[in-house]
Structures are given as structure tokens and as C-alpha cells.
Amino acid sequence: MTPTLHYIYDPLCGWCYAAAPLIKAARELLPVVPHGGGMMLGSRRQPVTPQ
């Protein structure tokens, strides 16, 4: 059985973009299934402002 990496990412998170090379390398070794998530879902949803 091949393990699968489930990658939960936040499209508004800079760390997720910084992890892109790690995810690319992981895809060479095993299946990677991305799951969009994040800090601004559901009741935490709010407009993004300059503040």
C-alpha cells in the first residue's frame, strides 16, 4: 500500500507558498492530495483589508 500525503493549505498563507518546493518534491515520491482550508472559513470569514 502506498502512503498518501494529504496537504491542507490556506491560499492566503505565505507559508503555504514557501512550502511549494517541499510539496513538489513529495509528489515525486508519493501521491499528494491537496485540501483547501484556512484561517478565514466559516464563522471566521471576514474581508481582507489593509489593516
C-alpha positions as CSV (number, residue, x, y, z in Angstrom):
1,M,0.0,0.0,0.0
2,T,1.4,3.4,-1.0
3,P,1.0,6.2,1.6
4,T,-0.8,9.4,0.6
5,L,0.1,12.9,1.8
6,H,-3.0,15.0,2.5
7,Y,-1.8,18.6,2.2
8,I,-4.2,21.1,3.9
9,Y,-3.3,24.6,2.6
10,D,-4.5,28.1,3.0
11,P,-4.4,30.1,-0.2
12,L,-3.9,33.3,1.8
13,C,-0.9,32.0,3.8
14,G,2.6,32.9,2.8
15,W,4.0,29.8,4.5
16,C,1.9,27.6,2.1
17,Y,3.6,29.3,-0.9
18,A,7.0,28.8,0.8
19,A,6.3,25.1,1.2
20,A,5.7,24.7,-2.6
21,P,9.1,23.1,-3.2
22,L,8.6,20.6,-0.5
23,I,5.2,19.6,-1.9
24,K,6.7,19.3,-5.4
25,A,9.5,17.0,-4.0
26,A,6.9,14.9,-2.1
27,R,4.9,14.4,-5.4
28,E,7.9,12.6,-6.8
29,L,7.7,10.1,-4.0
30,L,4.0,9.6,-3.2
31,P,0.5,10.8,-4.1
32,V,-0.3,14.3,-2.7
33,V,-4.0,15.2,-2.3
34,P,-4.4,19.0,-1.7
35,H,-7.3,20.2,0.5
36,G,-8.1,24.0,0.6
37,G,-8.6,25.2,4.1
38,G,-7.6,28.1,6.1
39,M,-7.9,30.7,8.8
40,M,-10.9,32.6,7.2
41,L,-13.5,29.9,6.8
42,G,-17.0,29.6,8.2
43,S,-17.6,31.9,11.2
44,R,-14.0,33.3,10.9
45,R,-14.7,34.6,7.4
46,Q,-14.1,38.4,7.0
47,P,-13.0,40.8,4.3
48,V,-9.2,41.2,3.7
49,T,-8.3,44.9,4.4
50,P,-5.0,46.8,4.6
51,Q,-5.2,46.6,8.4
